[in-house]
Amino acid sequence: MVKKSLGFIGGGRITRIILGGLKNAGGIPEDVVVSDINSETLQKLKNEFPEILIAPRDNTAPVKKEIVFLAVHPPLISDVLKEITPFLKPTTFLISLAPKVRIKNILEIVKGFPKVARMIPNACSIINQGYNPITFAETVNEIDKKSLLDFLSLLGECPIVSEEKLEAYAVITGMGPTYFWFQFNELKELAKGFGLSEKEAVAGIEKMVIGTIKTLFKSGLTPEQVMDLIPVRPFAEKEEEIKKIFRSILEGLYKKLKGV
Ligand SMILES: NC(=O)c1ccc[n+]([C@@H]2O[C@H](COP(=O)([O-])OP(=O)(O)OC[C@H]3O[C@@H](n4cnc5c(N)ncnc54)[C@H](OP(=O)(O)O)[C@@H]3O)[C@@H](O)[C@H]2O)c1
């Protein structure tokens, strides 16, 4: 079991994902406190992870822990930071999981408190297969960085990236699973309708998806050559339309996150 003490401000989806990943990786640490304004959300989390302590409407409780995840939405970050700043301890590492709010702004609010990072986690962390790019404030020393990265590796890969790229990762790897999950699930349902068992459908789709990605990105063929490997493309006529939908929605989202 991990020895670190953890605090979570916000007990919603991403907190559940991280706790789920830690549980899979060997167990929830002994000392975990989660706060949220919503008591019902907290109680649900507590039912799932009885080991944790919950602190309804008390964001000062998680702040005393070694690693504190700021797991609220971007518009709330500033107010929550103002609320917790007087309670930050020198041993605390503060990690914001929100896109949009830059380290410079966080440092301004926490009045120079040095141990600050931003991470864009991905939901596959729940099975320890996350891809979770992180960026550190310049004020973080190498020993603290290494210690945090060792801990975060329990959730998957945690590459250090430049802060300017975090919003791109938020759109591509953070929200990315949602672009595909419903489609893979639909394929599974169709496969069952065509006579495959659940097990056969899942095995076939899993291998097909992994192989599909590797063929596109790792085969050495160009995208055009790859896409020409199969002569029948049932969605050929719809591809331009689908690409347009991807572009308009995701470009809009990226601009919103970048504030441009
Ligand atoms: N979920 C993901 O896969 C994912 C991936 C990458 C980044 N993130 C980031 O993680 C952050 C949280 O996302 P989420 O998916 O966990 O959202 P969520 O499921 O909506 O959880 C956020 C929780 O914070 C609570 N909250 C609101 N105001 C608060 C306050 N002042 N103090 C304490 N808690 C408060 C919310 O309560 P109410 O619902 O009652 O308002 C809610 O329970 C966001 O910045 C998001 O961009 C999430």
The ligand as a MOL file (V3000), in Angstrom:
LIG
                    3D

  0  0  0     0  0            999 V3000
M  V30 BEGIN CTAB
M  V30 COUNTS 48 52 0 0 0
M  V30 BEGIN ATOM
M  V30 1 N -13.2070 13.1460 -15.2330 0
M  V30 2 C -12.1100 13.1090 -15.9620 0
M  V30 3 O -11.8120 12.1120 -16.6620 0
M  V30 4 C -11.1270 14.2880 -15.9690 0
M  V30 5 C -9.9910 14.2060 -16.8090 0
M  V30 6 C -9.0950 15.2860 -16.8320 0
M  V30 7 C -9.3100 16.3960 -16.0200 0
M  V30 8 N -10.4150 16.4250 -15.2110 0 CHG=1
M  V30 9 C -10.5930 17.6540 -14.4010 0
M  V30 10 O -10.8520 17.3290 -13.0420 0
M  V30 11 C -11.6960 18.3550 -12.4700 0
M  V30 12 C -12.8980 17.6640 -11.8220 0
M  V30 13 O -13.5730 16.9400 -12.8270 0
M  V30 14 P -14.5690 15.7450 -12.4950 0
M  V30 15 O -14.6950 14.9730 -13.7570 0
M  V30 16 O -14.1840 15.0430 -11.2570 0 CHG=-1
M  V30 17 O -15.9050 16.5970 -12.2650 0
M  V30 18 P -17.1810 16.2450 -11.3640 0
M  V30 19 O -17.4920 14.7990 -11.4700 0
M  V30 20 O -18.2350 17.2390 -11.7420 0
M  V30 21 O -16.6720 16.5360 -9.8650 0
M  V30 22 C -16.4170 17.8080 -9.3520 0
M  V30 23 C -16.9220 17.8200 -7.9130 0
M  V30 24 O -16.5170 19.0290 -7.2770 0
M  V30 25 C -17.6200 19.4680 -6.4800 0
M  V30 26 N -17.4630 20.8670 -6.1220 0
M  V30 27 C -18.0230 21.9710 -6.6900 0
M  V30 28 N -17.6300 23.1020 -6.0460 0
M  V30 29 C -16.7930 22.7040 -5.0450 0
M  V30 30 C -16.0860 23.4020 -4.0430 0
M  V30 31 N -16.1250 24.7320 -3.9460 0
M  V30 32 N -15.3570 22.6800 -3.1740 0
M  V30 33 C -15.2930 21.3140 -3.2490 0
M  V30 34 N -15.9450 20.6060 -4.1930 0
M  V30 35 C -16.6920 21.2800 -5.0700 0
M  V30 36 C -18.7940 19.1750 -7.3670 0
M  V30 37 O -20.0340 19.2270 -6.6670 0
M  V30 38 P -21.3540 19.6310 -7.5560 0
M  V30 39 O -21.4970 18.5940 -8.6060 0
M  V30 40 O -22.4730 19.6050 -6.5400 0
M  V30 41 O -21.0890 20.9970 -8.1100 0
M  V30 42 C -18.4580 17.7680 -7.8460 0
M  V30 43 O -18.8850 16.7780 -6.9180 0
M  V30 44 C -12.0740 19.3010 -13.6200 0
M  V30 45 O -11.2580 20.4390 -13.6010 0
M  V30 46 C -11.8140 18.4580 -14.8590 0
M  V30 47 O -11.5040 19.2320 -15.9870 0
M  V30 48 C -11.3380 15.4160 -15.1770 0
M  V30 END ATOM
M  V30 BEGIN BOND
M  V30 1 1 1 2
M  V30 2 2 2 3
M  V30 3 1 2 4
M  V30 4 1 4 5
M  V30 5 2 4 48
M  V30 6 2 5 6
M  V30 7 1 6 7
M  V30 8 2 7 8
M  V30 9 1 8 9
M  V30 10 1 8 48
M  V30 11 1 9 10
M  V30 12 1 9 46
M  V30 13 1 10 11
M  V30 14 1 11 12
M  V30 15 1 11 44
M  V30 16 1 12 13
M  V30 17 1 13 14
M  V30 18 2 14 15
M  V30 19 1 14 16
M  V30 20 1 14 17
M  V30 21 1 17 18
M  V30 22 2 18 19
M  V30 23 1 18 20
M  V30 24 1 18 21
M  V30 25 1 21 22
M  V30 26 1 22 23
M  V30 27 1 23 24
M  V30 28 1 23 42
M  V30 29 1 24 25
M  V30 30 1 25 26
M  V30 31 1 25 36
M  V30 32 1 26 27
M  V30 33 1 26 35
M  V30 34 2 27 28
M  V30 35 1 28 29
M  V30 36 1 29 30
M  V30 37 2 29 35
M  V30 38 1 30 31
M  V30 39 2 30 32
M  V30 40 1 32 33
M  V30 41 2 33 34
M  V30 42 1 34 35
M  V30 43 1 36 37
M  V30 44 1 36 42
M  V30 45 1 37 38
M  V30 46 2 38 39
M  V30 47 1 38 40
M  V30 48 1 38 41
M  V30 49 1 42 43
M  V30 50 1 44 45
M  V30 51 1 44 46
M  V30 52 1 46 47
M  V30 END BOND
M  V30 END CTAB
M  END
